[in-house]
Amino acid sequence: MKSYIYKILFLDLPESKGHSAMSRINFYNGFNFYDPKNPDSGFKKIILTLFLLLTTLTIVNISCVSSKSSKADGIVTPVNLARLVMTDKAAQLEWTINYDEDFKEYRVYRSAKPNVSVNSDSKMIYKASERYKVTCGDSGLEPGTKYYYKILSYNDNNEYALSNEAWGETPLGPNVVQNGEITADTVWTTAMSPIVVKGDVTVKSGVKLTIDPGVTVRLSANDMQAGGGFVQKSEIIVKGTLKAEGSVDKPILFISNERYNTAGDWGGIRFESASGGSNNSLKYCKIMHSSIGIYIYKTNAVLENLQISHTLNYGIITEGSGSPIRYSQINDVGQSSADAAAIYSKSTPNPHIYNCVLGFTSGNGVFIESGMAVVDHNIIAECEGAGVVCQSESLDMIVNNAIFNNTAGIRNLGAVTTEFKPDFNNLYNMPGFDRSSIYYSGCTAGANSISAHPKYVNPDFKYPNNADFTLESVSPMKGTAQSGHDMGLDNPLNYGVKY
């Protein structure tokens, strides 16, 4: 066959007819297939040549396609996540079919972060072993939130292939919009949530606003009333009574309504002098993206189990208010402002700050401008200023705290004194403004204070909600506070918003 093809391709004319090898080549190069003695011979050779060429190419092509389509053992064919539709609290997904002979199942994973994979950041929301079940739904999503999805195809050996990643953002959905004055007792319920505030909401004197557990309040970065402490930002101003008491499982959220939120988007929650005093309460609430988390002016409110973070200036300001601040986390405060503080007490009476984690501020942990304030059984850590700044009269009321990893420990802004001494505290690792150790400035430590590594199980001051502030058995703070209690948190399991 090979020789025959060769003869045809090179038109091997017999030499007996008077054709030399050179003449055959010239004859070929000139495409002179015409033979006057046999007019059909050249045409037949052309047709046969083309037929053989096409046959050869077809065989080669079939061989290549066959080799490419054969699937190696242990390789899973990925599917294509082709459709993702988001609603306010749900998503619908659809993907292509996996036709592998050893197909076992589909698994759908969701994450609030890009690069979905089988890890702790991703959650499996669906599993199906039927090849043709290629749709699923995802419910219980937060409105106005981005979610990322991938489909994993598994084979019988539990090997898998990842689909492409698709993401979608749930719309904010139909919201109840609030602004202006509340002139009669009002309840914001979970059926109304999320509630969008597009201007100052003012609770008038003698009126009570109740916010049920689990409600989300979104505050806009504009003020339709152009009033309050921030004329260009939405605020909640309480001249009557505010009762916002969430629970461990259903905290109340006060957050930005902006799609790309940032610290300082909205003003804050402001209690004013005509308000309901001890009837005001914020419990199990999370406050984020405000300029000031809470401002209490010449009135009182019970503040417990709060998580205040990502604020522009201050976590809590009290002015002429002895409000208790207990079991709370205040972190990520100041956003590069050296004047910031987790808690700023401007004038007497001052608050009682107990069992809180205050940390990761660009300023101070606690700033007491004047008068006495009780700072008892707290963790104050990783502040770019001092852990506590105060006048001398407050020094002996700073007790049982763990104060460490700040630029300075405790600073007295008044006259240097030896009469008042902070005692039963652990101050550790203070690099100082000039990188020299500043544990006490303008004051000295009491006899029962120590300086030692605290030895927590799993500390995290930027994200204290993820931390475990239980003391290790060998911690030097165990049993060394007043009355044989531990320094730092008196009850690590009873602080902040845990979710």
C-alpha positions as CSV (number, residue, x, y, z in Angstrom):
1,M,0.0,0.0,0.0
2,K,2.8,2.4,0.9
3,S,4.5,1.8,-2.4
4,Y,1.3,2.3,-4.2
5,I,0.6,5.6,-2.5
6,Y,4.2,6.6,-3.2
7,K,3.7,5.8,-6.9
8,I,0.5,7.8,-7.1
9,L,1.8,10.8,-5.2
10,F,4.9,11.0,-7.4
11,L,3.1,9.8,-10.5
12,D,5.5,6.9,-11.1
13,L,5.2,6.8,-14.9
14,P,7.0,3.8,-16.5
15,E,10.4,4.6,-18.1
16,S,9.7,2.3,-20.9
17,K,7.4,5.1,-22.2
18,G,10.5,7.3,-22.5
19,H,10.2,9.1,-19.2
20,S,13.2,9.5,-17.0
21,A,13.2,10.1,-13.2
22,M,13.9,13.8,-13.8
23,S,11.1,14.1,-16.2
24,R,8.8,12.4,-13.7
25,I,9.6,15.0,-11.1
26,N,9.2,17.8,-13.6
27,F,6.0,16.2,-14.8
28,Y,4.8,16.1,-11.1
29,N,5.9,19.7,-10.4
30,G,4.1,20.9,-13.4
31,F,0.9,19.1,-12.5
32,N,0.8,17.8,-16.0
33,F,-1.5,14.8,-15.4
34,Y,-2.8,14.7,-19.0
35,D,-1.8,11.7,-21.0
36,P,-2.9,12.0,-24.7
37,K,-3.0,8.2,-25.0
38,N,-5.1,7.8,-21.9
39,P,-7.0,11.0,-21.2
40,D,-8.7,9.7,-18.1
41,S,-5.6,8.5,-16.3
42,G,-4.5,11.8,-14.8
43,F,-8.0,12.6,-13.5
44,K,-8.3,9.2,-11.9
45,K,-5.0,9.6,-10.1
46,I,-6.0,13.0,-8.7
47,I,-9.3,11.6,-7.4
48,L,-7.6,8.5,-5.8
49,T,-4.9,10.7,-4.3
50,L,-7.4,13.0,-2.6
51,F,-9.4,10.0,-1.4
52,L,-6.4,8.4,0.3
53,L,-5.4,11.7,1.9
54,L,-8.9,12.3,3.3
55,T,-9.0,8.7,4.6
56,T,-5.7,9.1,6.3
57,L,-6.6,12.4,8.0
58,T,-10.0,11.0,9.1
59,I,-8.3,8.0,10.8
60,V,-5.8,10.3,12.5
61,N,-8.5,12.6,13.7
62,I,-10.7,9.8,15.1
63,S,-7.7,8.5,16.9
64,C,-6.9,11.9,18.5
65,V,-10.5,12.5,19.5
66,S,-10.8,9.0,21.0
67,S,-7.7,9.5,23.1
68,K,-8.8,12.9,24.3
69,S,-12.3,11.7,25.3
70,S,-11.1,8.8,27.3
71,K,-11.2,9.7,31.1
72,A,-8.4,8.7,33.3
73,D,-9.2,6.9,36.5
74,G,-9.5,9.0,39.6
75,I,-10.3,12.3,37.8
76,V,-13.6,13.9,38.5
77,T,-15.3,16.1,35.8
78,P,-16.2,19.4,37.3
79,V,-19.7,20.8,36.8
80,N,-20.6,24.4,35.8
81,L,-22.5,26.6,38.3
82,A,-24.6,28.2,35.6
83,R,-27.3,30.1,37.5
84,L,-27.5,31.9,40.8
85,V,-30.6,34.0,41.7
86,M,-30.7,36.0,45.0
87,T,-33.7,37.2,46.9
88,D,-33.8,39.2,50.1
89,K,-33.2,36.2,52.4
90,A,-32.6,33.2,50.0
91,A,-30.8,32.0,46.9
92,Q,-31.6,29.5,44.0
93,L,-28.7,27.6,42.3
94,E,-28.5,25.5,39.1
95,W,-25.6,23.6,37.7
96,T,-24.8,21.2,34.8
97,I,-25.0,17.4,35.0
98,N,-22.0,15.3,35.9
99,Y,-22.0,12.3,33.5
100,D,-19.0,10.4,35.0
101,E,-19.7,6.6,35.4
102,D,-18.3,6.7,38.9
103,F,-20.4,9.8,40.0
104,K,-21.4,9.6,43.6
105,E,-22.9,12.9,44.7
106,Y,-23.1,16.7,44.5
107,R,-22.3,18.9,47.5
108,V,-23.0,22.7,47.5
109,Y,-20.9,24.9,49.7
110,R,-21.5,28.5,50.7
111,S,-19.2,31.1,52.3
112,A,-19.3,34.8,53.2
113,K,-15.8,35.1,51.7
114,P,-14.4,34.4,48.2
115,N,-12.5,31.2,47.4
116,V,-15.0,28.7,48.7
117,S,-13.5,25.4,49.7
118,V,-13.9,22.6,52.1
119,N,-12.8,24.4,55.3
120,S,-14.2,26.1,58.4
121,D,-15.1,29.3,56.5
122,S,-17.5,27.4,54.2
123,K,-20.8,25.6,55.0
124,M,-22.3,22.7,53.1
125,I,-25.9,23.6,52.4
126,Y,-27.0,20.8,50.1
127,K,-26.1,17.2,49.2
128,A,-27.6,14.9,46.5
129,S,-26.7,11.5,45.2
130,E,-29.0,11.6,42.2
131,R,-27.2,12.7,39.0
132,Y,-30.1,14.8,37.6
133,K,-30.8,16.8,40.8
134,V,-28.9,19.9,39.7
135,T,-30.9,22.6,41.5
136,C,-31.1,23.6,45.2
137,G,-32.2,26.5,47.4
138,D,-30.5,28.3,50.2
139,S,-32.6,30.1,52.9
140,G,-32.1,32.1,56.0
141,L,-29.7,34.6,54.5
142,E,-29.1,38.1,55.7
143,P,-30.4,40.9,53.5
144,G,-27.9,43.1,51.8
145,T,-25.1,40.6,52.1
146,K,-22.7,38.9,49.7
147,Y,-22.5,35.1,49.5
148,Y,-20.2,32.9,47.5
149,Y,-21.0,29.4,46.2
150,K,-19.3,26.3,44.6
151,I,-20.5,22.9,43.6
152,L,-18.4,19.9,44.5
153,S,-18.8,16.7,42.4
154,Y,-17.7,13.5,44.2
155,N,-16.9,10.0,42.8
156,D,-17.0,6.6,44.5
157,N,-13.5,7.1,45.9
158,N,-14.6,10.4,47.6
159,E,-12.4,12.4,45.2
160,Y,-14.0,15.7,44.1
161,A,-13.7,18.5,41.6
162,L,-14.7,22.1,42.2
163,S,-17.0,24.0,39.9
164,N,-16.5,27.7,39.1
165,E,-17.4,30.1,41.9
166,A,-20.4,32.3,41.7
167,W,-21.4,35.0,44.1
168,G,-24.5,37.1,44.6
169,E,-25.7,39.8,47.0
170,T,-29.1,39.6,48.7
171,P,-31.1,42.8,48.2
172,L,-32.1,44.8,51.3
173,G,-35.7,43.8,50.7
174,P,-38.8,45.7,51.7
175,N,-37.9,47.7,54.8
176,V,-39.8,49.7,57.3
177,V,-38.3,53.2,57.1
178,Q,-38.2,55.4,60.2
179,N,-37.3,59.0,60.8
180,G,-38.6,62.0,62.7
181,E,-40.2,62.0,66.2
182,I,-41.8,59.1,68.0
183,T,-44.7,60.6,69.9
184,A,-46.4,57.5,71.3
185,D,-45.2,54.3,72.8
186,T,-43.8,52.2,70.0
187,V,-42.5,48.6,69.4
188,W,-40.1,47.7,66.6
189,T,-40.7,44.0,66.0
190,T,-38.9,41.2,64.1
191,A,-41.7,41.3,61.5
192,M,-40.6,44.8,60.7
193,S,-36.9,43.9,60.6
194,P,-34.6,45.2,59.0
195,I,-35.7,48.7,60.0
196,V,-34.0,51.4,58.0
197,V,-33.4,54.8,59.7
198,K,-33.0,57.6,57.1
199,G,-32.7,60.5,59.4
200,D,-32.7,61.2,63.2
201,V,-35.3,59.2,65.1
202,T,-36.1,61.1,68.3
203,V,-38.0,59.4,71.1
204,K,-39.9,62.3,72.8
205,S,-40.0,62.8,76.6
206,G,-42.5,60.6,78.2
207,V,-42.5,58.1,75.3
208,K,-41.1,54.6,75.2
209,L,-39.5,52.9,72.3
210,T,-39.1,49.1,72.7
211,I,-37.0,47.1,70.3
212,D,-37.6,43.3,70.3
213,P,-34.8,40.7,70.4
214,G,-33.4,39.8,66.9
215,V,-34.3,43.1,65.2
216,T,-31.7,44.7,62.9
217,V,-31.7,48.5,62.7
218,R,-29.8,49.9,59.7
219,L,-28.9,53.6,59.9
220,S,-28.1,55.7,56.9
221,A,-25.2,58.1,56.3
222,N,-27.5,61.0,55.8
223,D,-29.8,63.0,58.1
224,M,-33.1,64.1,56.7
225,Q,-33.7,66.1,59.9
226,A,-30.2,67.7,59.9
227,G,-30.2,67.7,63.7
228,G,-28.7,66.0,66.7
229,G,-25.0,65.7,67.5
230,F,-24.2,64.9,63.8
231,V,-26.3,67.0,61.4
232,Q,-25.3,65.0,58.4
233,K,-25.7,61.5,59.9
234,S,-28.7,59.5,61.2
235,E,-28.9,59.0,65.0
236,I,-31.3,57.6,67.6
237,I,-31.9,60.4,70.1
238,V,-33.6,59.3,73.3
239,K,-35.4,62.0,75.3
240,G,-37.9,59.5,76.6
241,T,-37.1,55.8,77.2
242,L,-35.4,53.2,75.1
243,K,-35.5,49.6,75.9
244,A,-33.5,47.4,73.5
245,E,-32.9,44.1,75.2
246,G,-31.8,41.3,73.0
247,S,-30.8,37.8,74.1
248,V,-27.9,35.4,73.7
249,D,-29.6,33.8,70.7
250,K,-31.2,36.9,69.3
251,P,-29.1,40.0,69.7
252,I,-30.2,43.4,68.4
253,L,-28.1,44.9,65.7
254,F,-27.4,48.6,65.1
255,I,-25.4,48.8,61.9
256,S,-24.8,50.9,58.8
257,N,-27.3,51.0,56.0
258,E,-24.6,51.7,53.4
259,R,-23.8,49.0,50.9
260,Y,-20.1,49.4,51.5
261,N,-20.1,50.3,55.2
262,T,-17.3,52.0,57.1
263,A,-16.7,53.5,60.5
264,G,-18.6,56.7,61.0
265,D,-21.4,56.0,58.5
266,W,-24.0,57.0,61.1
267,G,-23.9,59.1,64.3
268,G,-24.8,56.9,67.3
269,I,-27.3,56.3,70.0
270,R,-27.7,59.4,72.2
271,F,-29.4,59.5,75.6
272,E,-30.2,63.1,76.7
273,S,-31.1,64.6,80.1
274,A,-34.9,64.4,79.9
275,S,-34.7,60.6,79.1
276,G,-36.0,57.7,81.2
277,G,-32.9,57.3,83.4
278,S,-32.6,53.8,84.9
279,N,-35.5,52.6,82.7
280,N,-33.2,53.0,79.7
281,S,-31.4,49.7,78.8
282,L,-29.3,48.3,76.1
283,K,-28.6,44.6,76.6
284,Y,-27.2,42.0,74.1
285,C,-26.8,44.6,71.4
286,K,-24.2,44.9,68.6
287,I,-23.3,48.4,67.5
288,M,-21.1,49.0,64.5
289,H,-20.0,51.6,61.9
290,S,-21.0,54.6,64.1
291,S,-19.1,57.8,64.9
292,I,-19.8,57.3,68.6
293,G,-21.4,54.0,69.8
294,I,-23.4,55.4,72.8
295,Y,-23.4,59.0,74.2
296,I,-25.1,59.4,77.7
297,Y,-25.7,63.0,78.7
298,K,-26.8,63.7,82.3
299,T,-29.0,60.7,82.6
300,N,-28.6,57.0,83.1
301,A,-28.9,53.7,81.2
302,V,-28.1,50.1,81.9
303,L,-25.4,48.9,79.4
304,E,-24.8,45.2,79.5
305,N,-23.5,42.5,77.2
306,L,-22.8,44.9,74.3
307,Q,-20.4,44.5,71.4
308,I,-19.3,47.9,70.1
309,S,-16.8,47.9,67.3
310,H,-15.5,49.6,64.2
311,T,-16.4,53.1,65.5
312,L,-14.8,56.3,64.2
313,N,-14.1,58.1,67.5
314,Y,-15.4,56.6,70.8
315,G,-17.1,53.4,72.0
316,I,-19.1,55.0,74.9
317,I,-19.1,58.6,76.2
318,T,-20.7,59.4,79.5
319,E,-21.2,63.0,80.7
320,G,-22.6,63.5,84.2
321,S,-23.8,59.8,84.2
322,G,-23.1,57.1,86.7
323,S,-24.4,54.4,84.3
324,P,-23.0,50.9,84.8
325,I,-21.1,49.4,81.9
326,R,-20.8,45.7,82.3
327,Y,-19.9,42.4,80.5
328,S,-19.2,44.2,77.2
329,Q,-16.7,44.2,74.4
330,I,-15.5,47.5,72.9
331,N,-12.8,47.1,70.3
332,D,-11.5,48.5,67.0
333,V,-12.2,52.0,68.1
334,G,-10.7,55.3,66.8
335,Q,-9.6,54.5,63.3
336,S,-6.2,56.3,63.7
337,S,-7.5,59.1,66.0
338,A,-5.1,59.4,69.0
339,D,-7.9,61.2,71.0
340,A,-10.1,58.2,70.8
341,A,-11.1,55.9,73.7
342,A,-13.1,52.8,74.2
343,I,-14.8,54.6,77.2
344,Y,-14.6,58.3,77.8
345,S,-16.0,59.7,81.0
346,K,-16.2,63.5,80.8
347,S,-17.6,64.6,84.2
348,T,-19.0,63.2,87.5
349,P,-20.8,61.1,88.3
350,N,-18.7,58.6,86.5
351,P,-19.6,55.0,85.4
352,H,-18.8,51.7,87.0
353,I,-16.9,49.8,84.4
354,Y,-16.9,46.1,85.2
355,N,-16.0,42.8,83.5
356,C,-15.4,44.3,80.0
357,V,-12.8,43.6,77.3
358,L,-11.6,46.9,76.0
359,G,-9.0,46.8,73.2
360,F,-7.5,47.5,69.9
361,T,-8.0,51.3,70.0
362,S,-6.0,54.0,68.3
363,G,-6.2,56.0,71.5
364,N,-6.8,55.0,75.2
365,G,-8.7,52.2,76.7
366,V,-10.5,54.3,79.5
367,F,-10.2,58.1,79.8
368,I,-11.5,59.6,83.0
369,E,-11.4,63.4,82.6
370,S,-12.4,64.3,86.2
371,G,-13.7,62.8,89.4
372,M,-13.8,59.2,90.5
373,A,-14.7,56.2,88.4
374,V,-14.6,52.5,89.3
375,V,-12.6,50.4,86.8
376,D,-12.8,46.9,88.1
377,H,-12.1,43.4,86.7
378,N,-11.5,44.3,83.1
379,I,-9.1,43.4,80.3
380,I,-7.6,46.5,78.6
381,A,-5.2,45.6,75.9
382,E,-3.5,46.6,72.6
383,C,-4.3,50.3,72.8
384,E,-2.0,52.8,71.0
385,G,-2.4,55.1,74.0
386,A,-2.6,54.1,77.6
387,G,-4.7,51.4,79.2
388,V,-6.3,53.9,81.7
389,V,-5.8,57.7,81.8
390,C,-7.3,59.6,84.8
391,Q,-6.8,62.2,87.5
392,S,-5.2,61.1,90.8
393,E,-8.5,60.8,92.7
394,S,-9.5,57.8,90.6
395,L,-6.3,55.9,91.0
396,D,-7.3,53.8,94.0
397,M,-10.5,52.8,92.2
398,I,-8.6,51.1,89.4
399,V,-8.4,47.5,90.7
400,N,-8.3,43.8,89.6
401,N,-7.6,44.6,86.0
402,A,-5.3,43.0,83.4
403,I,-3.7,45.8,81.5
404,F,-1.1,44.8,78.8
405,N,0.2,45.3,75.3
406,N,-0.7,49.0,75.4
407,T,1.8,51.8,74.7
408,A,1.5,52.8,78.4
409,G,-0.2,51.3,81.4
410,I,-1.9,53.7,83.9
411,R,-1.3,57.5,83.5
412,N,-2.1,60.1,86.1
413,L,-2.7,63.5,84.6
414,G,-3.0,65.2,87.9
415,A,-0.2,66.0,90.5
416,V,2.1,63.1,91.2
417,T,0.8,61.3,94.3
418,T,1.8,58.5,96.5
419,E,-1.5,58.6,98.5
420,F,-3.6,57.1,95.8
421,K,-2.4,53.9,94.2
422,P,-4.0,51.5,91.7
423,D,-3.8,48.0,93.3
424,F,-4.4,44.3,92.5
425,N,-3.7,44.9,88.8
426,N,-1.5,43.0,86.3
427,L,0.4,45.5,84.0
428,Y,2.5,43.7,81.4
429,N,4.4,44.5,78.2
430,M,4.1,48.3,77.8
431,P,6.5,49.4,75.0
432,G,6.1,53.1,75.8
433,F,5.8,56.1,73.5
434,D,9.6,56.2,73.2
435,R,9.8,52.4,73.2
436,S,10.9,52.4,76.9
437,S,8.6,50.6,79.3
438,I,5.9,52.8,80.8
439,Y,3.9,50.8,83.3
440,Y,2.9,53.7,85.6
441,S,3.1,57.4,84.8
442,G,2.5,60.0,87.6
443,C,1.7,57.2,90.0
444,T,3.1,54.0,91.5
445,A,1.7,50.5,91.8
446,G,0.0,49.2,94.9
447,A,1.6,46.4,96.9
448,N,-0.6,43.7,95.5
449,S,0.0,44.5,91.8
450,I,2.1,42.3,89.5
451,S,3.7,42.3,86.1
452,A,3.5,38.9,84.4
453,H,2.3,37.2,81.3
454,P,-1.4,36.7,81.8
455,K,-1.6,33.2,80.2
456,Y,-5.0,33.2,78.6
457,V,-6.3,30.1,76.8
458,N,-6.9,31.9,73.5
459,P,-6.7,35.7,73.6
460,D,-7.8,37.9,70.7
461,F,-8.2,41.6,71.3
462,K,-9.1,42.7,67.8
463,Y,-11.9,40.1,67.6
464,P,-12.6,39.3,71.2
465,N,-15.9,37.6,70.3
466,N,-13.7,34.7,68.9
467,A,-11.4,34.6,72.0
468,D,-11.3,32.4,75.1
469,F,-10.2,34.5,78.0
470,T,-10.2,31.7,80.5
471,L,-7.0,31.6,82.5
472,E,-4.6,28.7,82.2
473,S,-4.1,26.8,85.4
474,V,-0.6,28.3,85.7
475,S,-1.6,31.9,85.2
476,P,-0.2,34.3,87.8
477,M,-3.6,36.1,87.8
478,K,-5.5,33.2,89.3
479,G,-6.7,34.0,92.8
480,T,-4.5,37.1,93.1
481,A,-7.2,39.8,92.9
482,Q,-9.2,41.1,95.9
483,S,-11.0,38.5,98.0
484,G,-9.2,35.7,96.3
485,H,-10.8,36.3,92.9
486,D,-8.9,36.2,89.6
487,M,-7.5,39.4,88.0
488,G,-9.0,40.4,84.7
489,L,-12.5,39.1,83.9
490,D,-14.4,38.0,87.0
491,N,-16.5,35.7,84.7
492,P,-15.0,35.2,81.2
493,L,-18.1,33.3,80.1
494,N,-20.5,36.1,80.9
495,Y,-19.4,39.0,78.7
496,G,-20.2,40.4,75.3
497,V,-22.4,39.2,72.5
498,K,-21.5,35.6,71.6
499,Y,-22.7,34.7,68.1
